Structures are given as C-alpha cells and as structure tokens.
Amino acid sequence: MWNAGRNPVNLGEMGFAFAVAAILVGPLSAQWLHTPTPGVPRTADGKPDFTAPAPKAADGHPDLSGVWMPNTRALQDLAVDMKPSDVPYQPWAEKVFQARANGAKGKDDPAAHCVPGMPKLIVLPYPYKIFQMPGVTLILYEGFTTFRQIFTDGRELPKDPQPSWIGYSVGRWDGDTFVVDTVGINDQTWMDNAGRPHSDALHTIERYRRRNFGSMDVTITFDDPKAYTKPWTVNESPSRLVVGQDLLEYVCTENNKDVDHLVGDGQK
C-alpha cells in the first residue's frame, strides 16, 4: 500500500483484509511532507520539545488543534489487551463476531468497499487533524478523506437520529478532558477488523486528554445495550503530534478488483 510519500503502512497493524481492500492513489510527489508547524516549542538544540506543556485555547482549555497520528492496535482488535470474557456480548453479537472471525476475511466489511464508518474511523493508521473553534471542533481524517463535526454550542444529541456512517457528535469539557458523545451510527459498520458488530443503539464516548505538547490520551467507551450487556472501554496508547507534515489525499476505489480475492460468509 502506498500513500503519496508517507512511510509504508504496517500491514500487521492495519489488518490483512483492510490492507488488501483499500487502494490508495496519490500524486507523484507529496506536497505536504515538509511544511512548517507554527508555535512548536524547541529544546536547546532546536529540536521539537514534545514534553513541553500542552498549549491553551482562548477559553483556557487545552488546545487540541494539530495533526495527530493515532495508535492503531485497536483497528485490528479493539479487545487486544483484554480477555475474551471482558467483552460483554449479547448472545447474538457474540455469534456474529465468531462467524466473522472464523470465516470472513473482510469482504463483508464496509471499509473494504470504501465506506468510512465509526468507530473504526478513530483508529485508522493515518493522521487526523483537529481544528478547535468556538462552537464546533472539526476533525479531518486522512483515511477516506472525510470529516466529523463535533458541536460544542450546547445543542443536545438528536432524539431520533437518521442513521449515518459517522453519526452525530456533541462535545463538552470535563476539566482538561474533551468528551465526545456520538449516536446515530449505521449498524452496518464493523467496530474493528476482527468483525465486532454493534446495533443502531450504539453510543460512543470518546475522551481526549492532551497530556503535553506532543501526546494525547484517547479512550473510547461503547454503550450499546442491544449488542453488549454493559458499557465497555478501550484504553488506547497516546496519539502523537505530527509536526512538519500535513494531511494528504486518500483515494479508495470502490470497484477495486482486489475485493474479489477476499472471502466472506455473508454475515452482516
């Protein structure tokens, strides 16, 4: 896989199915790999000081703005650091997960057909860029060249949301932690490459805490009473700040012939 000048993707992290299915197309030269990042604190030898304090926004909260590279271990398996018994499946959800794990190689995964979706979007192995503004925080994702709006203007989540691939998000501050609630996610998305399902009742709670200039802790809680008996949380390793680069174009070809080489048992 190739993405216009970035380092090659670690296929073990990304997962075989998604790696084969997604085709990346970019310009012959990457325009945004050597661009200055303003406001970077420096050490005495001129290198970026990633351990410097997190910057503050005008309202006094940490400023999360910047280009970030997520930890992607959870893309392949959200429960990679958990015991199987720690994932509180409803019986039907466990059956679907086991069927996909035993027989599918990703052909039925919407991501294999170039459909972005939550919660996978959060842990794709490509950078994302946060714009923190009054009333809304925008996140641009290099993966699938898509975006999210997280509204911080006091609005409530929709009571009966029209299902979408990314859902509807509102944000608030809990001390220095930015908390994002999302509902209305299409139940056709896979939660990870391992094939964990969810229902239309899924409510995700993301927590972003910028611990210093160069790193940000991200945790995700899944609350889906139709698919899981209780909420469960994934604690990721920190996202790391990317300086001197910006997002590149990602193009996924929906009619990619490589999808035909994947297998699936029809489990949706």
C-alpha positions in Angstrom: 0.0 0.0 0.0 1.2 3.5 -0.8 0.0 6.9 0.2 1.8 9.6 -1.7 5.1 9.6 0.1 4.2 8.5 3.6 6.1 5.7 5.2 4.6 2.3 4.2 1.7 1.1 6.2 2.3 -1.7 8.7 0.1 -4.4 7.3 0.1 -6.3 10.6 -1.4 -3.2 12.4 -3.9 -2.4 9.7 -5.2 -5.9 9.2 -4.9 -8.1 6.1 -8.5 -7.6 4.9 -8.5 -3.8 5.0 -5.0 -3.6 3.6 -5.9 -5.6 0.5 -9.3 -3.9 0.0 -8.3 -0.3 0.2 -6.3 1.2 -2.7 -4.5 4.4 -2.2 -3.8 6.8 -5.0 -1.8 10.0 -4.7 0.2 12.5 -6.7 3.7 11.5 -7.9 5.3 13.8 -5.4 3.9 14.5 -1.9 3.4 18.2 -1.5 2.7 18.4 2.2 5.5 16.3 3.8 7.9 19.2 4.6 5.8 22.1 5.9 6.5 24.3 8.9 4.3 23.9 12.0 3.9 27.2 13.8 4.3 27.5 17.6 6.4 24.4 18.2 8.4 24.7 21.4 12.1 23.8 21.0 14.8 22.3 23.1 18.2 24.0 23.3 19.4 22.1 20.3 16.5 23.3 18.2 14.5 20.0 18.2 10.8 20.0 18.9 10.1 19.7 22.7 7.2 17.2 22.8 7.4 17.1 26.6 6.6 20.9 26.9 3.2 21.8 28.5 0.1 21.5 26.3 -1.0 24.8 24.8 -4.1 26.5 25.9 -7.0 27.8 23.9 -8.5 31.3 24.4 -11.2 29.8 26.7 -8.5 28.3 29.0 -9.0 24.7 28.0 -6.2 22.7 26.4 -5.9 23.3 22.7 -6.1 20.0 20.9 -5.5 21.6 17.5 -2.9 19.9 15.3 -2.1 16.9 13.2 -2.2 13.6 15.2 -1.2 10.1 14.5 -3.4 7.6 16.3 -2.4 4.3 17.9 -3.8 1.7 15.6 -3.6 -1.5 17.5 -7.3 -1.3 18.2 -8.1 -1.2 14.5 -7.3 -4.9 14.2 -8.8 -5.9 17.5 -10.5 -3.5 20.0 -10.0 -6.0 22.8 -6.4 -6.7 22.0 -5.4 -6.1 25.7 -8.5 -7.7 27.2 -9.5 -11.2 28.0 -12.3 -12.6 25.8 -14.6 -12.7 28.8 -14.0 -9.0 29.3 -16.1 -8.2 26.2 -19.8 -8.3 27.5 -21.5 -9.6 24.3 -25.2 -10.2 24.0 -25.6 -13.7 22.6 -26.4 -12.7 19.0 -23.5 -10.3 18.8 -21.1 -13.0 20.0 -22.4 -15.3 17.3 -21.9 -12.8 14.6 -18.4 -12.0 15.9 -17.4 -15.7 16.0 -18.8 -16.3 12.5 -16.8 -13.4 11.1 -13.6 -14.4 12.9 -13.9 -18.0 11.7 -15.0 -17.5 8.2 -14.6 -13.9 6.9 -11.5 -12.2 5.6 -13.1 -8.8 5.3 -15.2 -8.9 2.1 -18.4 -8.0 4.1 -16.7 -5.2 5.9 -18.0 -1.8 4.6 -14.4 -0.5 4.8 -13.5 -3.0 2.1 -15.9 -1.2 -0.1 -14.6 2.3 0.7 -17.3 3.2 3.2 -15.9 5.1 6.2 -17.6 4.4 9.4 -17.4 4.8 13.2 -15.8 3.7 15.4 -13.1 2.4 13.0 -12.5 5.9 11.7 -10.9 6.8 15.0 -8.1 4.2 14.8 -7.3 4.1 11.1 -3.5 4.1 10.5 -3.5 7.6 9.0 -3.2 11.0 10.7 -6.2 13.2 11.6 -6.2 17.0 12.0 -8.2 18.8 14.8 -9.5 22.4 14.4 -10.7 23.6 17.8 -13.0 26.6 17.3 -15.8 28.3 19.3 -19.0 26.2 19.0 -17.5 23.4 17.0 -14.5 21.2 16.8 -13.7 19.8 13.4 -11.7 16.6 12.8 -10.4 15.9 9.3 -9.3 12.3 8.7 -6.7 11.4 6.0 -8.2 7.9 5.9 -11.1 8.1 3.4 -10.6 11.9 3.2 -13.6 12.5 5.4 -14.5 14.7 8.4 -16.5 15.0 11.6 -18.3 18.0 13.2 -18.3 17.9 17.0 -20.7 20.6 18.2 -19.8 22.4 21.4 -22.5 25.1 21.2 -24.7 23.5 23.8 -27.0 21.5 21.4 -28.3 18.1 22.5 -27.9 14.9 20.6 -30.8 14.2 18.3 -33.5 12.1 19.9 -34.3 10.0 16.8 -31.2 10.4 14.6 -31.2 9.5 10.9 -28.6 6.7 10.8 -25.3 7.7 9.2 -21.9 6.1 8.8 -20.2 8.6 11.1 -23.1 9.6 13.4 -23.9 12.8 15.2 -21.5 14.2 17.8 -21.5 16.8 20.6 -18.6 17.7 22.8 -18.0 19.1 26.3 -15.1 19.7 28.7 -14.7 17.6 31.8 -11.8 19.5 33.4 -9.0 19.3 30.9 -10.5 16.3 29.1 -12.6 16.8 25.9 -15.6 14.4 26.0 -17.4 13.5 22.7 -20.7 11.7 22.7 -21.8 10.2 19.4 -25.1 8.4 18.4 -26.9 7.6 15.2 -24.2 5.3 13.7 -25.3 3.0 11.0 -25.4 -0.5 12.3 -23.7 -1.9 9.2 -20.3 -0.8 10.3 -17.8 -3.1 11.8 -16.2 -1.9 15.1 -12.8 -3.4 14.2 -11.2 -5.6 11.6 -11.9 -8.6 13.9 -15.6 -8.1 13.0 -17.2 -7.0 16.2 -20.8 -5.9 15.5 -22.9 -3.2 17.0 -26.6 -2.2 16.8 -28.3 1.1 15.9 -28.3 1.9 19.7 -24.5 2.3 19.9 -23.4 5.4 21.9 -19.7 6.0 21.8 -18.0 8.2 24.4 -14.5 9.4 23.4 -12.2 11.2 25.9 -9.3 13.2 24.7 -6.7 14.5 27.2 -3.6 16.3 25.8 -1.0 15.3 28.4 1.7 17.6 27.0 2.7 19.3 23.7 3.4 16.0 21.8 1.0 13.4 23.1 -2.7 12.9 23.7 -4.5 10.1 25.6 -7.6 8.8 23.8 -10.1 6.3 25.4 -13.4 5.1 23.9 -16.4 3.7 25.7 -19.0 1.7 23.9 -22.5 1.7 25.3 -24.8 -0.5 23.2 -27.4 -2.4 25.3 -28.7 -4.2 22.2 -25.3 -5.8 21.4 -23.5 -5.8 24.8 -24.8 -6.4 28.3 -22.9 -3.3 29.7 -20.7 -0.5 28.6 -17.0 -1.4 28.0 -14.0 0.8 27.4 -10.9 0.6 25.3 -7.8 2.5 26.6 -5.6 3.4 23.7 -1.9 4.3 23.8 -1.5 8.0 23.2 -1.9 9.7 19.8 1.3 11.5 18.9 1.6 15.0 17.4 2.9 15.2 13.9 5.0 18.3 13.1 6.3 19.4 9.7 3.6 17.5 7.7 0.0 17.9 6.8 -2.8 15.6 5.5 -2.5 14.0 2.1 -5.2 12.8 -0.2 -6.5 9.3 0.3 -8.5 7.7 -2.6 -10.2 4.4 -2.2 -11.5 2.7 -5.4 -14.9 1.2 -4.6 -14.8 -1.2 -7.5 -11.3 -2.4 -6.7 -10.8 -5.9 -8.1 -8.9 -7.0 -5.0 -12.1 -7.2 -3.1 -12.9 -10.3 -5.2 -10.0 -12.1 -3.6 -11.4 -11.6 -0.1 -13.8 -14.1 1.3 -16.9 -13.8 3.4 -19.7 -15.9 4.7 -22.4 -13.3 4.2 -22.6 -12.3 7.9 -23.6 -8.7 8.1 
